[in-house]
Amino acid sequence: MTLRTLRASIIGLVVIAVLVFVPAGTVAYWQGWLFIIVFALSTNLIGLYLARNDPALLQRRMKFGPQAEPRPVQKALVGLAFVAFSALPVVSALDHRLGWSDVPDWVSVFGAFLVWLGLMIDLLVFRRNSFGASTVETMEGQTVISSGPYALVRHPMYVGALVMLVGVPLALGSYWGLLFVIVFVPVLALRILDEEAMLLRELDGYAEYTRSVRYRLVPGVW
């Protein structure tokens, strides 16, 4: 499992490097290197932690993408998310290349911090919830998790994903890339609403949990 994780990480790293450096037109792009290093170290830390401590969850996490989703609505939503996520580094790198945004160096460093923070939030979630699969489906033996980050919001894993996504264009020295983050918001909201409808039908105790933890993503907002 560790070798599979490393192999998947290397392939993912190559894909991200292509999405960053080809549109940038250069490898003399310190923001691109900073983003890739932070992203690679953080995702590998998560992968190695799960390979050592929760290989079943890691195996579920490695089953992802539109083709892995069991229901058509989630296939469509994940497909849209994949397109937006692929466009995010491309547009951000083009922005840097063409000088559309004037992003201070400290903002890029802060963006890299957000990438790390978002992924570490997800690691905290994975440590608490062994059923945090990449696909929207219930599993045998699944129970409601209401402690840790789940005591604050009902979908802390998506909170981590959003924090990370906001950090990506900033780390790459782009403000225009933030427009593609906006695309994720309605897609993510629809994914959450559909997921919660399924959990209310199929997961014992979830209705009680929604009454005790009222907010999905942002306390006091939604």
Secondary structure by P-SEA (a helix, b strand, c coil): caaaaaaaaaaaaaaaaaaccccccccccaaaaaaaaaaaaaaaaaaaaaaaccaaaaaaaacccccccccaaaaaaaaaaaaaaaaaaaaaaaaaaaccccccaaaaaaaaaaaaaaaaaaaaaaaaccccccccccccbbbbbccccccccccaaaaaaaaaaaaccccccccccaaaaaaaaaaaaaaaaaaaaaaaacccaaaaaaaacccccccccc
